[in-house]
Amino acid sequence: MAEQSLQMSQENHFRLGQVPAFDQIDTLVLPELHIEDRQIIVTLGNISLSLTEYGDTGHLSLLENGHWLGVEQSLAAVPAHKDAGAGLKRFAFLGAPLHSALHVVSNAAATNSDYCRVHKHNDAAELNVIVPSSAGMVYRVFMGDKWTTVDSTEVLWFPEGSAHCAIATEGSGLFFVGRFPST
């Protein structure tokens, strides 16, 4: 990962547990989001992403524990985004105590190259988790003031008010996003 990414992620207080290797992504199964005692668990069939909050940040302590099923929804429903095209399906966890979604990238080459524009959230920090399949996946990520390439499993944290954007450009895998309100 590029140096710029490391600098932006220094404030990150989330760690990703071991991610199983996966070749194919089953989009016939709806993803699920669980929030349990300082942990976020996202499952899609036999793939499970477990994010644990460490330190005394309080991001998850403000959120209610619970379980939410993903609902397929166009990325165009999110400000600063437009429909990503056939290579990406977005599953929003409606009703969850934080804006969150799982993007299932089946073929980044079949996405619209500009489905996200650089933006910021003045009222929330954003967590991005990039998990390539065993075949690999590449994301272009805007952090700070420049673009960088991410081609490995990464957990990225964008503090409140920081400019960011993430676009899948090659391969397949998963991308989880969660926004943590400042209050």
Beta strands, then each sheet from edge to edge (+ up, - down):
strand 1: 14-16
strand 2: 32-35
strand 3: 39-44
strand 4: 47-53
strand 5: 66-69
strand 6: 71-72
strand 7: 88-92
strand 8: 100-105
strand 9: 124-143
strand 10: 146-150
strand 11: 154-158
strand 12: 164-181
sheet 1: 1+ 4- 3+ 2- 5+
sheet 2: 6+ 7- 8+ 12- 9+ 10-
sheet 3: 6+ 7- 8+ 12- 9+ 11-
end
